[in-house]
């Protein structure tokens, strides 16, 4: 009986970790597509957002407007998932490098358990500094 219980716990942990990792990858995919509506669906009711150095607290509608404006000037061409933190079930973090028609950008996003689900609570879009 203990073996069955232990096996169930291990399987649940693996499944949960894989699911959380998928959220980070899914958002990276939406960024690659410039898919603002799907990104906004994953946002909390308010998001700490920084776009090119301008930082503020945005509503979902404002996030949508800012992302539409950004993607209209910067059509995605290539994306690289640079960093992923998914070791805590209630906190996820991802960083991507986006190469677009308007330049290269570093986009970081933080998800936290909010409103009963994992939601984007912070989004940062910055010009990538040359190495």
N, C-alpha and C positions, 0 to 999 in steps of 0.2 A: 504494500500500500504506500509506503514511504517513497519507494522508487517511482511509482506513478505520479505522486504529488510533486516530487523533485523534477521529474521529466516535464511535467506540465508547466512548472514555474520557469524552467530554462527555455522552453519553447515560447512561452509568453514574452519573456524578456527579449529573445532574439527577434520575434515578430514586431514588438514595440519599437525596438531600436531600428530595425529595417524601415518601418513605417515613418519614423521621425526623419531618418536619413532621406527618404523619398521626398519629404516636404522641402528640404533644402535643395535637392536636385530639381524638383518640380518648379520651384521659384526661379532657379537658374535657367531652366528651359523657357519659362514665360518671359524672362528678361531677353533671352536670345531671340525670341519671336517678336519682342516689343509688344507683348500681349497685356496691355494695361488692365482690361476688365478682369482677367484672371488673377493678376497681382492684387488688385483692389479687393477682390473677394476674400483674400487671405489676410487683409488688414484688420486691426482692431478699430474700434470706433474713432480713436485718435492715435496718431502716429507722430513720433518725434522724427522729423525729416530734415535732412540737410541736402541742398542741391547747390553745388558749386559755391560752397561757403556760406550760403544763407540758411540759417537754422531756425526752425519754428515748430510749433505743434500744429499738425494739419488734421482736418476732418477727412473722412474717406473721400468725399467729393473733391476736396482740395488736393489730396494725393493723386486722384485720377487726373485732374487738370494739370498738375505739375508733371506727371509721367507722360501724358499725351503731348505736352509741350516739348519735353525732353526727347521723346522718341520721334517726334516730327522733324526735329533738327538733327537727330543722330540715329539713323537707320542701322539696326544691329547687323553686323557682318560675321563676327566670330566671338565666341565666349569661352573663357577658361575658368573652371571652378578652382579657385586658388586655395581656399581654406574652408573647412567644415568642422563645426563643433556640435556633436550630438550625443555627448556622454551623459547629459542630464535630461531626463524625460520632460522637464518643465521649462527648459531653456535650450534654444537652438540658435546657431549663428553661422552665417555663410558669407563668403567674400568671393566675388567674381571679377574678372577683368573683362571688360566689354570693349571690343574693337568695333567702331561704328564709322559711318560716313563722315561724322563730325569730329572724330578723335578717339582716343583711348581713355576709358574711364574705369575707376575702381568703384564697385558697388557693394556695399556691405549691408546686410539685413539681419535683424535680431527678431526671433520669435519667442513668445512667452505664453504660458497658459493663461488665457484671458477669455472671459465670456464663455467659459466651458470648453474651449478648443485652443489649439495652437494658432496664434495670430501674430502677424507682423506688428511689432511695437516701435521699431526704429528702422529707418532706411536712410542710407547715406550714399550720395552720388558725388564723386570727386574726380577731377582730372587726374589721370595716372601720371605720377612723376617719373621722368626718364631715369633709367638705372645708370 
